[in-house]
Amino acid sequence: MRRLQHRLNRIHLEGGTELPVTGNYLEMTRDEVKKWQVQKRHAEPGTAMANGNLHPKQARALFGKRFTLVHK
């Protein structure tokens, strides 16, 4: 989670805010993910691909090819 928050802080998003790097999936983090999904991934607002949850394909786009999804 910290890596996600750090990565989002480095991406310019219209109306974006600086996230605290807490390691928790806060509402602020969810809101920034929604902005990223709409602005950078061009997902339609209100759809499953723009709901603030980072999907595996989106995570690969955000973190690159070396990304590995780990479920805990």
PQR file of N, CA, C, O and H, with PARSE charges and radii, in Angstrom:
ATOM      1  N   MET A   1       0.814  -1.195   0.000 -0.4000 1.5000
ATOM      2  CA  MET A   1       0.000   0.000   0.000 -0.0000 2.0000
ATOM      3  C   MET A   1       0.860   1.262   0.000  0.5500 1.7000
ATOM      4  O   MET A   1       0.548   2.243  -0.675 -0.5500 1.4000
ATOM      5  N   ARG A   2       1.926   1.219   0.754 -0.4000 1.5000
ATOM      6  CA  ARG A   2       2.810   2.392   0.771 -0.0000 2.0000
ATOM      7  C   ARG A   2       3.363   2.674  -0.624  0.5500 1.7000
ATOM      8  O   ARG A   2       3.496   3.827  -1.037 -0.5500 1.4000
ATOM      9  H   ARG A   2       2.179   0.422   1.302  0.4000 1.0000
ATOM     10  N   ARG A   3       3.680   1.603  -1.335 -0.4000 1.5000
ATOM     11  CA  ARG A   3       4.212   1.776  -2.698 -0.0000 2.0000
ATOM     12  C   ARG A   3       3.166   2.427  -3.599  0.5500 1.7000
ATOM     13  O   ARG A   3       3.500   3.289  -4.411 -0.5500 1.4000
ATOM     14  H   ARG A   3       3.572   0.667  -1.001  0.4000 1.0000
ATOM     15  N   LEU A   4       1.907   2.025  -3.464 -0.4000 1.5000
ATOM     16  CA  LEU A   4       0.817   2.631  -4.243 -0.0000 2.0000
ATOM     17  C   LEU A   4       0.687   4.108  -3.907  0.5500 1.7000
ATOM     18  O   LEU A   4       0.599   4.946  -4.804 -0.5500 1.4000
ATOM     19  H   LEU A   4       1.635   1.325  -2.804  0.4000 1.0000
ATOM     20  N   GLN A   5       0.675   4.427  -2.632 -0.4000 1.5000
ATOM     21  CA  GLN A   5       0.527   5.822  -2.217 -0.0000 2.0000
ATOM     22  C   GLN A   5       1.707   6.660  -2.716  0.5500 1.7000
ATOM     23  O   GLN A   5       1.520   7.778  -3.197 -0.5500 1.4000
ATOM     24  H   GLN A   5       0.746   3.746  -1.903  0.4000 1.0000
ATOM     25  N   HIS A   6       2.904   6.123  -2.599 -0.4000 1.5000
ATOM     26  CA  HIS A   6       4.090   6.830  -3.086 -0.0000 2.0000
ATOM     27  C   HIS A   6       4.007   7.042  -4.594  0.5500 1.7000
ATOM     28  O   HIS A   6       4.291   8.134  -5.085 -0.5500 1.4000
ATOM     29  H   HIS A   6       3.056   5.215  -2.208  0.4000 1.0000
ATOM     30  N   ARG A   7       3.619   6.005  -5.328 -0.4000 1.5000
ATOM     31  CA  ARG A   7       3.519   6.093  -6.798 -0.0000 2.0000
ATOM     32  C   ARG A   7       2.479   7.131  -7.211  0.5500 1.7000
ATOM     33  O   ARG A   7       2.734   7.932  -8.110 -0.5500 1.4000
ATOM     34  H   ARG A   7       3.388   5.117  -4.930  0.4000 1.0000
ATOM     35  N   LEU A   8       1.321   7.127  -6.574 -0.4000 1.5000
ATOM     36  CA  LEU A   8       0.272   8.096  -6.902 -0.0000 2.0000
ATOM     37  C   LEU A   8       0.731   9.526  -6.622  0.5500 1.7000
ATOM     38  O   LEU A   8       0.358  10.450  -7.345 -0.5500 1.4000
ATOM     39  H   LEU A   8       1.114   6.476  -5.843  0.4000 1.0000
ATOM     40  N   ASN A   9       1.529   9.710  -5.587 -0.4000 1.5000
ATOM     41  CA  ASN A   9       2.045  11.049  -5.270 -0.0000 2.0000
ATOM     42  C   ASN A   9       2.963  11.579  -6.368  0.5500 1.7000
ATOM     43  O   ASN A   9       3.137  12.792  -6.489 -0.5500 1.4000
ATOM     44  H   ASN A   9       1.832   8.959  -5.000  0.4000 1.0000
ATOM     45  N   ARG A  10       3.551  10.692  -7.168 -0.4000 1.5000
ATOM     46  CA  ARG A  10       4.485  11.119  -8.215 -0.0000 2.0000
ATOM     47  C   ARG A  10       3.793  11.344  -9.562  0.5500 1.7000
ATOM     48  O   ARG A  10       4.440  11.750 -10.527 -0.5500 1.4000
ATOM     49  H   ARG A  10       3.409   9.707  -7.070  0.4000 1.0000
ATOM     50  N   ILE A  11       2.484  11.083  -9.636 -0.4000 1.5000
ATOM     51  CA  ILE A  11       1.736  11.246 -10.884 -0.0000 2.0000
ATOM     52  C   ILE A  11       0.900  12.510 -10.783  0.5500 1.7000
ATOM     53  O   ILE A  11       0.155  12.695  -9.821 -0.5500 1.4000
ATOM     54  H   ILE A  11       1.958  10.753  -8.852  0.4000 1.0000
ATOM     55  N   HIS A  12       1.025  13.380 -11.781 -0.4000 1.5000
ATOM     56  CA  HIS A  12       0.229  14.599 -11.779 -0.0000 2.0000
ATOM     57  C   HIS A  12      -1.209  14.252 -12.149  0.5500 1.7000
ATOM     58  O   HIS A  12      -1.476  13.741 -13.236 -0.5500 1.4000
ATOM     59  H   HIS A  12       1.630  13.229 -12.563  0.4000 1.0000
ATOM     60  N   LEU A  13      -2.129  14.537 -11.231 -0.4000 1.5000
ATOM     61  CA  LEU A  13      -3.549  14.328 -11.471 -0.0000 2.0000
ATOM     62  C   LEU A  13      -4.285  15.646 -11.255  0.5500 1.7000
ATOM     63  O   LEU A  13      -4.057  16.334 -10.260 -0.5500 1.4000
ATOM     64  H   LEU A  13      -1.912  14.952 -10.347  0.4000 1.0000
ATOM     65  N   GLU A  14      -5.150  15.989 -12.170 -0.4000 1.5000
ATOM     66  CA  GLU A  14      -5.944  17.201 -12.024 -0.0000 2.0000
ATOM     67  C   GLU A  14      -6.798  17.078 -10.773  0.5500 1.7000
ATOM     68  O   GLU A  14      -7.564  16.125 -10.631 -0.5500 1.4000
ATOM     69  H   GLU A  14      -5.335  15.430 -12.978  0.4000 1.0000
ATOM     70  N   GLY A  15      -6.669  18.034  -9.871 -0.4000 1.5000
ATOM     71  CA  GLY A  15      -7.408  17.994  -8.611 -0.0000 2.0000
ATOM     72  C   GLY A  15      -6.826  17.008  -7.620  0.5500 1.7000
ATOM     73  O   GLY A  15      -7.462  16.686  -6.616 -0.5500 1.4000
ATOM     74  H   GLY A  15      -6.047  18.809  -9.987  0.4000 1.0000
ATOM     75  N   GLY A  16      -5.605  16.518  -7.894 -0.4000 1.5000
ATOM     76  CA  GLY A  16      -4.975  15.531  -7.032 -0.0000 2.0000
ATOM     77  C   GLY A  16      -4.476  16.138  -5.732  0.5500 1.7000
ATOM     78  O   GLY A  16      -4.249  17.344  -5.640 -0.5500 1.4000
ATOM     79  H   GLY A  16      -5.088  16.780  -8.709  0.4000 1.0000
ATOM     80  N   THR A  17      -4.310  15.287  -4.730 -0.4000 1.5000
ATOM     81  CA  THR A  17      -3.792  15.721  -3.441 -0.0000 2.0000
ATOM     82  C   THR A  17      -2.625  14.828  -3.048  0.5500 1.7000
ATOM     83  O   THR A  17      -2.513  13.696  -3.518 -0.5500 1.4000
ATOM     84  H   THR A  17      -4.495  14.307  -4.805  0.4000 1.0000
ATOM     85  N   GLU A  18      -1.765  15.338  -2.193 -0.4000 1.5000
ATOM     86  CA  GLU A  18      -0.630  14.572  -1.687 -0.0000 2.0000
ATOM     87  C   GLU A  18      -1.130  13.587  -0.641  0.5500 1.7000
ATOM     88  O   GLU A  18      -1.758  13.973   0.345 -0.5500 1.4000
ATOM     89  H   GLU A  18      -1.856  16.258  -1.812  0.4000 1.0000
ATOM     90  N   LEU A  19      -0.846  12.321  -0.867 -0.4000 1.5000
ATOM     91  CA  LEU A  19      -1.313  11.285   0.059 -0.0000 2.0000
ATOM     92  C   LEU A  19      -0.303  11.077   1.181  0.5500 1.7000
ATOM     93  O   LEU A  19       0.904  11.086   0.939 -0.5500 1.4000
ATOM     94  H   LEU A  19      -0.336  12.007  -1.668  0.4000 1.0000
ATOM     95  N   PRO A  20      -0.788  10.889   2.405 -0.5600 1.5000
ATOM     96  CA  PRO A  20       0.130  10.452   3.457  0.2800 2.0000
ATOM     97  C   PRO A  20       0.496   8.994   3.186  0.5500 1.7000
ATOM     98  O   PRO A  20      -0.376   8.192   2.854 -0.5500 1.4000
ATOM     99  N   VAL A  21       1.760   8.646   3.323 -0.4000 1.5000
ATOM    100  CA  VAL A  21       2.196   7.282   3.047 -0.0000 2.0000
ATOM    101  C   VAL A  21       2.047   6.484   4.345  0.5500 1.7000
ATOM    102  O   VAL A  21       2.996   6.324   5.113 -0.5500 1.4000
ATOM    103  H   VAL A  21       2.469   9.298   3.593  0.4000 1.0000
ATOM    104  N   THR A  22       0.827   5.990   4.565 -0.4000 1.5000
ATOM    105  CA  THR A  22       0.486   5.312   5.817 -0.0000 2.0000
ATOM    106  C   THR A  22       0.499   3.800   5.695  0.5500 1.7000
ATOM    107  O   THR A  22       0.657   3.096   6.692 -0.5500 1.4000
ATOM    108  H   THR A  22       0.056   6.120   3.941  0.4000 1.0000
ATOM    109  N   GLY A  23       0.334   3.296   4.484 -0.4000 1.5000
ATOM    110  CA  GLY A  23       0.215   1.856   4.314 -0.0000 2.0000
ATOM    111  C   GLY A  23      -1.203   1.361   4.483  0.5500 1.7000
ATOM    112  O   GLY A  23      -1.459   0.160   4.391 -0.5500 1.4000
ATOM    113  H   GLY A  23       0.205   3.868   3.673  0.4000 1.0000
ATOM    114  N   ASN A  24      -2.132   2.275   4.732 -0.4000 1.5000
ATOM    115  CA  ASN A  24      -3.546   1.915   4.865 -0.0000 2.0000
ATOM    116  C   ASN A  24      -4.319   2.427   3.659  0.5500 1.7000
ATOM    117  O   ASN A  24      -4.015   3.493   3.124 -0.5500 1.4000
ATOM    118  H   ASN A  24      -1.925   3.250   4.807  0.4000 1.0000
ATOM    119  N   TYR A  25      -5.326   1.655   3.231 -0.4000 1.5000
ATOM    120  CA  TYR A  25      -6.131   2.066   2.072 -0.0000 2.0000
ATOM    121  C   TYR A  25      -7.205   3.029   2.553  0.5500 1.7000
ATOM    122  O   TYR A  25      -8.362   2.653   2.741 -0.5500 1.4000
ATOM    123  H   TYR A  25      -5.573   0.789   3.666  0.4000 1.0000
ATOM    124  N   LEU A  26      -6.801   4.272   2.748 -0.4000 1.5000
ATOM    125  CA  LEU A  26      -7.688   5.313   3.239 -0.0000 2.0000
ATOM    126  C   LEU A  26      -8.637   5.782   2.142  0.5500 1.7000
ATOM    127  O   LEU A  26      -8.420   5.506   0.962 -0.5500 1.4000
ATOM    128  H   LEU A  26      -5.861   4.578   2.595  0.4000 1.0000
ATOM    129  N   GLU A  27      -9.671   6.480   2.533 -0.4000 1.5000
ATOM    130  CA  GLU A  27     -10.607   7.060   1.560 -0.0000 2.0000
ATOM    131  C   GLU A  27      -9.868   8.009   0.620  0.5500 1.7000
ATOM    132  O   GLU A  27     -10.193   8.099  -0.564 -0.5500 1.4000
ATOM    133  H   GLU A  27      -9.847   6.704   3.492  0.4000 1.0000
ATOM    134  N   MET A  28      -8.873   8.717   1.154 -0.4000 1.5000
ATOM    135  CA  MET A  28      -8.056   9.610   0.316 -0.0000 2.0000
ATOM    136  C   MET A  28      -7.347   8.827  -0.781  0.5500 1.7000
ATOM    137  O   MET A  28      -7.281   9.270  -1.928 -0.5500 1.4000
ATOM    138  H   MET A  28      -8.609   8.644   2.116  0.4000 1.0000
ATOM    139  N   THR A  29      -6.817   7.659  -0.421 -0.4000 1.5000
ATOM    140  CA  THR A  29      -6.130   6.817  -1.400 -0.0000 2.0000
ATOM    141  C   THR A  29      -7.112   6.350  -2.461  0.5500 1.7000
ATOM    142  O   THR A  29      -6.813   6.404  -3.653 -0.5500 1.4000
ATOM    143  H   THR A  29      -6.870   7.299   0.510  0.4000 1.0000
ATOM    144  N   ARG A  30      -8.280   5.892  -2.034 -0.4000 1.5000
ATOM    145  CA  ARG A  30      -9.317   5.440  -2.967 -0.0000 2.0000
ATOM    146  C   ARG A  30      -9.693   6.565  -3.934  0.5500 1.7000
ATOM    147  O   ARG A  30      -9.857   6.329  -5.130 -0.5500 1.4000
ATOM    148  H   ARG A  30      -8.523   5.848  -1.065  0.4000 1.0000
ATOM    149  N   ASP A  31      -9.826   7.776  -3.418 -0.4000 1.5000
ATOM    150  CA  ASP A  31     -10.173   8.919  -4.274 -0.0000 2.0000
ATOM    151  C   ASP A  31      -9.089   9.201  -5.311  0.5500 1.7000
ATOM    152  O   ASP A  31      -9.397   9.510  -6.463 -0.5500 1.4000
ATOM    153  H   ASP A  31      -9.693   7.968  -2.446  0.4000 1.0000
ATOM    154  N   GLU A  32      -7.821   9.096  -4.910 -0.4000 1.5000
ATOM    155  CA  GLU A  32      -6.726   9.329  -5.857 -0.0000 2.0000
ATOM    156  C   GLU A  32      -6.669   8.216  -6.904  0.5500 1.7000
ATOM    157  O   GLU A  32      -6.369   8.474  -8.069 -0.5500 1.4000
ATOM    158  H   GLU A  32      -7.570   8.845  -3.975  0.4000 1.0000
ATOM    159  N   VAL A  33      -6.953   6.990  -6.495 -0.4000 1.5000
ATOM    160  CA  VAL A  33      -6.989   5.888  -7.461 -0.0000 2.0000
ATOM    161  C   VAL A  33      -8.103   6.138  -8.474  0.5500 1.7000
ATOM    162  O   VAL A  33      -7.908   5.914  -9.669 -0.5500 1.4000
ATOM    163  H   VAL A  33      -7.196   6.780  -5.548  0.4000 1.0000
ATOM    164  N   LYS A  34      -9.271   6.601  -8.015 -0.4000 1.5000
ATOM    165  CA  LYS A  34     -10.378   6.919  -8.939 -0.0000 2.0000
ATOM    166  C   LYS A  34      -9.940   7.979  -9.946  0.5500 1.7000
ATOM    167  O   LYS A  34     -10.205   7.857 -11.142 -0.5500 1.4000
ATOM    168  H   LYS A  34      -9.429   6.783  -7.045  0.4000 1.0000
ATOM    169  N   LYS A  35      -9.268   9.019  -9.454 -0.4000 1.5000
ATOM    170  CA  LYS A  35      -8.792  10.079 -10.361 -0.0000 2.0000
ATOM    171  C   LYS A  35      -7.830   9.502 -11.389  0.5500 1.7000
ATOM    172  O   LYS A  35      -7.920   9.822 -12.574 -0.5500 1.4000
ATOM    173  H   LYS A  35      -9.053   9.118  -8.482  0.4000 1.0000
ATOM    174  N   TRP A  36      -6.904   8.645 -10.937 -0.4000 1.5000
ATOM    175  CA  TRP A  36      -5.951   8.023 -11.847 -0.0000 2.0000
ATOM    176  C   TRP A  36      -6.671   7.146 -12.869  0.5500 1.7000
ATOM    177  O   TRP A  36      -6.339   7.173 -14.054 -0.5500 1.4000
ATOM    178  H   TRP A  36      -6.831   8.385  -9.974  0.4000 1.0000
ATOM    179  N   GLN A  37      -7.650   6.374 -12.416 -0.4000 1.5000
ATOM    180  CA  GLN A  37      -8.388   5.485 -13.316 -0.0000 2.0000
ATOM    181  C   GLN A  37      -9.108   6.278 -14.408  0.5500 1.7000
ATOM    182  O   GLN A  37      -9.130   5.864 -15.567 -0.5500 1.4000
ATOM    183  H   GLN A  37      -7.920   6.352 -11.454  0.4000 1.0000
ATOM    184  N   VAL A  38      -9.687   7.402 -14.040 -0.4000 1.5000
ATOM    185  CA  VAL A  38     -10.435   8.216 -15.012 -0.0000 2.0000
ATOM    186  C   VAL A  38      -9.491   9.023 -15.902  0.5500 1.7000
ATOM    187  O   VAL A  38      -9.653   9.041 -17.122 -0.5500 1.4000
ATOM    188  H   VAL A  38      -9.669   7.738 -13.099  0.4000 1.0000
ATOM    189  N   GLN A  39      -8.503   9.691 -15.295 -0.4000 1.5000
ATOM    190  CA  GLN A  39      -7.648  10.601 -16.053 -0.0000 2.0000
ATOM    191  C   GLN A  39      -6.563   9.897 -16.856  0.5500 1.7000
ATOM    192  O   GLN A  39      -6.287  10.296 -17.988 -0.5500 1.4000
ATOM    193  H   GLN A  39      -8.372   9.676 -14.303  0.4000 1.0000
ATOM    194  N   LYS A  40      -5.949   8.875 -16.308 -0.4000 1.5000
ATOM    195  CA  LYS A  40      -4.818   8.237 -16.977 -0.0000 2.0000
ATOM    196  C   LYS A  40      -5.191   6.933 -17.678  0.5500 1.7000
ATOM    197  O   LYS A  40      -4.586   6.592 -18.694 -0.5500 1.4000
ATOM    198  H   LYS A  40      -6.173   8.551 -15.389  0.4000 1.0000
ATOM    199  N   ARG A  41      -6.162   6.207 -17.164 -0.4000 1.5000
ATOM    200  CA  ARG A  41      -6.590   4.945 -17.783 -0.0000 2.0000
ATOM    201  C   ARG A  41      -7.835   5.140 -18.637  0.5500 1.7000
ATOM    202  O   ARG A  41      -8.263   4.222 -19.337 -0.5500 1.4000
ATOM    203  H   ARG A  41      -6.654   6.484 -16.338  0.4000 1.0000
ATOM    204  N   HIS A  42      -8.411   6.327 -18.580 -0.4000 1.5000
ATOM    205  CA  HIS A  42      -9.576   6.712 -19.385 -0.0000 2.0000
ATOM    206  C   HIS A  42     -10.784   5.804 -19.126  0.5500 1.7000
ATOM    207  O   HIS A  42     -11.547   5.501 -20.044 -0.5500 1.4000
ATOM    208  H   HIS A  42      -8.063   7.073 -18.012  0.4000 1.0000
ATOM    209  N   ALA A  43     -10.950   5.376 -17.881 -0.4000 1.5000
ATOM    210  CA  ALA A  43     -12.121   4.589 -17.492 -0.0000 2.0000
ATOM    211  C   ALA A  43     -13.308   5.526 -17.317  0.5500 1.7000
ATOM    212  O   ALA A  43     -13.141   6.688 -16.944 -0.5500 1.4000
ATOM    213  H   ALA A  43     -10.330   5.622 -17.136  0.4000 1.0000
ATOM    214  N   GLU A  44     -14.490   5.026 -17.583 -0.4000 1.5000
ATOM    215  CA  GLU A  44     -15.705   5.818 -17.418 -0.0000 2.0000
ATOM    216  C   GLU A  44     -16.020   5.957 -15.930  0.5500 1.7000
ATOM    217  O   GLU A  44     -16.059   4.954 -15.218 -0.5500 1.4000
ATOM    218  H   GLU A  44     -14.626   4.082 -17.886  0.4000 1.0000
ATOM    219  N   PRO A  45     -16.246   7.180 -15.449 -0.5600 1.5000
ATOM    220  CA  PRO A  45     -16.599   7.359 -14.039  0.2800 2.0000
ATOM    221  C   PRO A  45     -17.837   6.531 -13.676  0.5500 1.7000
ATOM    222  O   PRO A  45     -18.781   6.422 -14.458 -0.5500 1.4000
ATOM    223  N   GLY A  46     -17.809   5.959 -12.484 -0.4000 1.5000
ATOM    224  CA  GLY A  46     -18.948   5.182 -12.007 -0.0000 2.0000
ATOM    225  C   GLY A  46     -18.953   3.726 -12.444  0.5500 1.7000
ATOM    226  O   GLY A  46     -19.846   2.973 -12.056 -0.5500 1.4000
ATOM    227  H   GLY A  46     -17.042   6.048 -11.849  0.4000 1.0000
ATOM    228  N   THR A  47     -17.965   3.308 -13.252 -0.4000 1.5000
ATOM    229  CA  THR A  47     -17.903   1.915 -13.690 -0.0000 2.0000
ATOM    230  C   THR A  47     -16.982   1.122 -12.758  0.5500 1.7000
ATOM    231  O   THR A  47     -16.294   1.690 -11.911 -0.5500 1.4000
ATOM    232  H   THR A  47     -17.240   3.919 -13.567  0.4000 1.0000
ATOM    233  N   ALA A  48     -16.986  -0.195 -12.933 -0.4000 1.5000
ATOM    234  CA  ALA A  48     -16.147  -1.060 -12.110 -0.0000 2.0000
ATOM    235  C   ALA A  48     -14.662  -0.760 -12.292  0.5500 1.7000
ATOM    236  O   ALA A  48     -13.876  -0.982 -11.370 -0.5500 1.4000
ATOM    237  H   ALA A  48     -17.546  -0.656 -13.622  0.4000 1.0000
ATOM    238  N   MET A  49     -14.263  -0.260 -13.457 -0.4000 1.5000
ATOM    239  CA  MET A  49     -12.853   0.047 -13.707 -0.0000 2.0000
ATOM    240  C   MET A  49     -12.454   1.433 -13.188  0.5500 1.7000
ATOM    241  O   MET A  49     -11.301   1.842 -13.325 -0.5500 1.4000
ATOM    242  H   MET A  49     -14.902  -0.079 -14.206  0.4000 1.0000
ATOM    243  N   ALA A  50     -13.408   2.150 -12.594 -0.4000 1.5000
ATOM    244  CA  ALA A  50     -13.114   3.461 -11.996 -0.0000 2.0000
ATOM    245  C   ALA A  50     -13.789   3.570 -10.637  0.5500 1.7000
ATOM    246  O   ALA A  50     -14.427   4.574 -10.320 -0.5500 1.4000
ATOM    247  H   ALA A  50     -14.345   1.818 -12.483  0.4000 1.0000
ATOM    248  N   ASN A  51     -13.635   2.511  -9.838 -0.4000 1.5000
ATOM    249  CA  ASN A  51     -14.316   2.490  -8.545 -0.0000 2.0000
ATOM    250  C   ASN A  51     -13.380   2.717  -7.361  0.5500 1.7000
ATOM    251  O   ASN A  51     -13.807   2.647  -6.208 -0.5500 1.4000
ATOM    252  H   ASN A  51     -13.116   1.695 -10.096  0.4000 1.0000
ATOM    253  N   GLY A  52     -12.107   2.988  -7.643 -0.4000 1.5000
ATOM    254  CA  GLY A  52     -11.156   3.235  -6.565 -0.0000 2.0000
ATOM    255  C   GLY A  52     -10.420   1.998  -6.104  0.5500 1.7000
ATOM    256  O   GLY A  52      -9.494   2.094  -5.298 -0.5500 1.4000
ATOM    257  H   GLY A  52     -11.761   3.045  -8.579  0.4000 1.0000
ATOM    258  N   ASN A  53     -10.814   0.830  -6.603 -0.4000 1.5000
ATOM    259  CA  ASN A  53     -10.077  -0.401  -6.319 -0.0000 2.0000
ATOM    260  C   ASN A  53      -9.093  -0.621  -7.450  0.5500 1.7000
ATOM    261  O   ASN A  53      -9.458  -0.533  -8.623 -0.5500 1.4000
ATOM    262  H   ASN A  53     -11.566   0.752  -7.258  0.4000 1.0000
ATOM    263  N   LEU A  54      -7.859  -0.906  -7.108 -0.4000 1.5000
ATOM    264  CA  LEU A  54      -6.832  -1.107  -8.124 -0.0000 2.0000
ATOM    265  C   LEU A  54      -6.895  -2.545  -8.628  0.5500 1.7000
ATOM    266  O   LEU A  54      -6.613  -3.482  -7.880 -0.5500 1.4000
ATOM    267  H   LEU A  54      -7.563  -0.978  -6.155  0.4000 1.0000
ATOM    268  N   HIS A  55      -7.259  -2.716  -9.873 -0.4000 1.5000
ATOM    269  CA  HIS A  55      -7.392  -4.030 -10.491 -0.0000 2.0000
ATOM    270  C   HIS A  55      -6.019  -4.510 -10.968  0.5500 1.7000
ATOM    271  O   HIS A  55      -5.146  -3.683 -11.231 -0.5500 1.4000
ATOM    272  H   HIS A  55      -7.489  -1.955 -10.480  0.4000 1.0000
ATOM    273  N   PRO A  56      -5.806  -5.826 -11.085 -0.5600 1.5000
ATOM    274  CA  PRO A  56      -4.475  -6.344 -11.473  0.2800 2.0000
ATOM    275  C   PRO A  56      -3.906  -5.748 -12.758  0.5500 1.7000
ATOM    276  O   PRO A  56      -2.720  -5.419 -12.799 -0.5500 1.4000
ATOM    277  N   LYS A  57      -4.711  -5.601 -13.800 -0.4000 1.5000
ATOM    278  CA  LYS A  57      -4.200  -5.006 -15.044 -0.0000 2.0000
ATOM    279  C   LYS A  57      -3.809  -3.547 -14.832  0.5500 1.7000
ATOM    280  O   LYS A  57      -2.825  -3.072 -15.399 -0.5500 1.4000
ATOM    281  H   LYS A  57      -5.674  -5.868 -13.766  0.4000 1.0000
ATOM    282  N   GLN A  58      -4.584  -2.842 -14.015 -0.4000 1.5000
ATOM    283  CA  GLN A  58      -4.266  -1.451 -13.729 -0.0000 2.0000
ATOM    284  C   GLN A  58      -2.976  -1.367 -12.907  0.5500 1.7000
ATOM    285  O   GLN A  58      -2.153  -0.477 -13.120 -0.5500 1.4000
ATOM    286  H   GLN A  58      -5.383  -3.227 -13.554  0.4000 1.0000
ATOM    287  N   ALA A  59      -2.810  -2.293 -11.974 -0.4000 1.5000
ATOM    288  CA  ALA A  59      -1.604  -2.290 -11.145 -0.0000 2.0000
ATOM    289  C   ALA A  59      -0.369  -2.493 -12.010  0.5500 1.7000
ATOM    290  O   ALA A  59       0.658  -1.852 -11.784 -0.5500 1.4000
ATOM    291  H   ALA A  59      -3.478  -3.016 -11.801  0.4000 1.0000
ATOM    292  N   ARG A  60      -0.458  -3.373 -12.994 -0.4000 1.5000
ATOM    293  CA  ARG A  60       0.680  -3.596 -13.896 -0.0000 2.0000
ATOM    294  C   ARG A  60       1.004  -2.307 -14.656  0.5500 1.7000
ATOM    295  O   ARG A  60       2.174  -1.970 -14.839 -0.5500 1.4000
ATOM    296  H   ARG A  60      -1.292  -3.893 -13.178  0.4000 1.0000
ATOM    297  N   ALA A  61      -0.030  -1.589 -15.096 -0.4000 1.5000
ATOM    298  CA  ALA A  61       0.191  -0.325 -15.808 -0.0000 2.0000
ATOM    299  C   ALA A  61       0.815   0.719 -14.884  0.5500 1.7000
ATOM    300  O   ALA A  61       1.632   1.531 -15.317 -0.5500 1.4000
ATOM    301  H   ALA A  61      -0.980  -1.863 -14.948  0.4000 1.0000
ATOM    302  N   LEU A  62       0.432   0.692 -13.638 -0.4000 1.5000
ATOM    303  CA  LEU A  62       0.916   1.675 -12.675 -0.0000 2.0000
ATOM    304  C   LEU A  62       2.347   1.389 -12.222  0.5500 1.7000
ATOM    305  O   LEU A  62       3.139   2.316 -12.052 -0.5500 1.4000
ATOM    306  H   LEU A  62      -0.232   0.032 -13.287  0.4000 1.0000
ATOM    307  N   PHE A  63       2.683   0.115 -12.028 -0.4000 1.5000
ATOM    308  CA  PHE A  63       3.978  -0.263 -11.465 -0.0000 2.0000
ATOM    309  C   PHE A  63       4.960  -0.862 -12.459  0.5500 1.7000
ATOM    310  O   PHE A  63       6.144  -0.987 -12.144 -0.5500 1.4000
ATOM    311  H   PHE A  63       2.040  -0.638 -12.167  0.4000 1.0000
ATOM    312  N   GLY A  64       4.503  -1.240 -13.659 -0.4000 1.5000
ATOM    313  CA  GLY A  64       5.402  -1.802 -14.649 -0.0000 2.0000
ATOM    314  C   GLY A  64       5.432  -3.311 -14.665  0.5500 1.7000
ATOM    315  O   GLY A  64       4.739  -3.971 -13.891 -0.5500 1.4000
ATOM    316  H   GLY A  64       3.541  -1.139 -13.915  0.4000 1.0000
ATOM    317  N   LYS A  65       6.242  -3.847 -15.556 -0.4000 1.5000
ATOM    318  CA  LYS A  65       6.285  -5.299 -15.816 -0.0000 2.0000
ATOM    319  C   LYS A  65       6.816  -6.109 -14.640  0.5500 1.7000
ATOM    320  O   LYS A  65       6.484  -7.286 -14.505 -0.5500 1.4000
ATOM    321  H   LYS A  65       6.805  -3.311 -16.185  0.4000 1.0000
ATOM    322  N   ARG A  66       7.625  -5.506 -13.799 -0.4000 1.5000
ATOM    323  CA  ARG A  66       8.208  -6.244 -12.685 -0.0000 2.0000
ATOM    324  C   ARG A  66       7.242  -6.376 -11.511  0.5500 1.7000
ATOM    325  O   ARG A  66       7.583  -6.951 -10.478 -0.5500 1.4000
ATOM    326  H   ARG A  66       7.895  -4.550 -13.909  0.4000 1.0000
ATOM    327  N   PHE A  67       6.048  -5.845 -11.676 -0.4000 1.5000
ATOM    328  CA  PHE A  67       5.032  -5.900 -10.624 -0.0000 2.0000
ATOM    329  C   PHE A  67       4.557  -7.329 -10.385  0.5500 1.7000
ATOM    330  O   PHE A  67       4.308  -8.070 -11.336 -0.5500 1.4000
ATOM    331  H   PHE A  67       5.770  -5.378 -12.515  0.4000 1.0000
ATOM    332  N   THR A  68       4.431  -7.713  -9.124 -0.4000 1.5000
ATOM    333  CA  THR A  68       3.864  -9.015  -8.759 -0.0000 2.0000
ATOM    334  C   THR A  68       2.747  -8.790  -7.760  0.5500 1.7000
ATOM    335  O   THR A  68       2.953  -8.140  -6.735 -0.5500 1.4000
ATOM    336  H   THR A  68       4.633  -7.111  -8.351  0.4000 1.0000
ATOM    337  N   LEU A  69       1.572  -9.317  -8.044 -0.4000 1.5000
ATOM    338  CA  LEU A  69       0.427  -9.170  -7.164 -0.0000 2.0000
ATOM    339  C   LEU A  69       0.510 -10.211  -6.056  0.5500 1.7000
ATOM    340  O   LEU A  69       0.612 -11.407  -6.331 -0.5500 1.4000
ATOM    341  H   LEU A  69       1.404  -9.845  -8.877  0.4000 1.0000
ATOM    342  N   VAL A  70       0.468  -9.764  -4.811 -0.4000 1.5000
ATOM    343  CA  VAL A  70       0.522 -10.660  -3.664 -0.0000 2.0000
ATOM    344  C   VAL A  70      -0.744 -10.450  -2.847  0.5500 1.7000
ATOM    345  O   VAL A  70      -1.041  -9.334  -2.420 -0.5500 1.4000
ATOM    346  H   VAL A  70       0.385  -8.793  -4.588  0.4000 1.0000
ATOM    347  N   HIS A  71      -1.485 -11.529  -2.634 -0.4000 1.5000
ATOM    348  CA  HIS A  71      -2.695 -11.461  -1.793 -0.0000 2.0000
ATOM    349  C   HIS A  71      -2.316 -11.837  -0.376  0.5500 1.7000
ATOM    350  O   HIS A  71      -1.634 -12.839  -0.157 -0.5500 1.4000
ATOM    351  H   HIS A  71      -1.243 -12.435  -2.981  0.4000 1.0000
ATOM    352  N   LYS A  72      -2.749 -11.044   0.586 -0.4000 1.5000
ATOM    353  CA  LYS A  72      -2.473 -11.361   1.997 -0.0000 2.0000
ATOM    354  C   LYS A  72      -3.771 -11.483   2.742  0.5500 1.7000
ATOM    355  O   LYS A  72      -3.771 -11.746   3.944 -0.5500 1.4000
ATOM    356  H   LYS A  72      -3.303 -10.230   0.409  0.4000 1.0000
TER
END
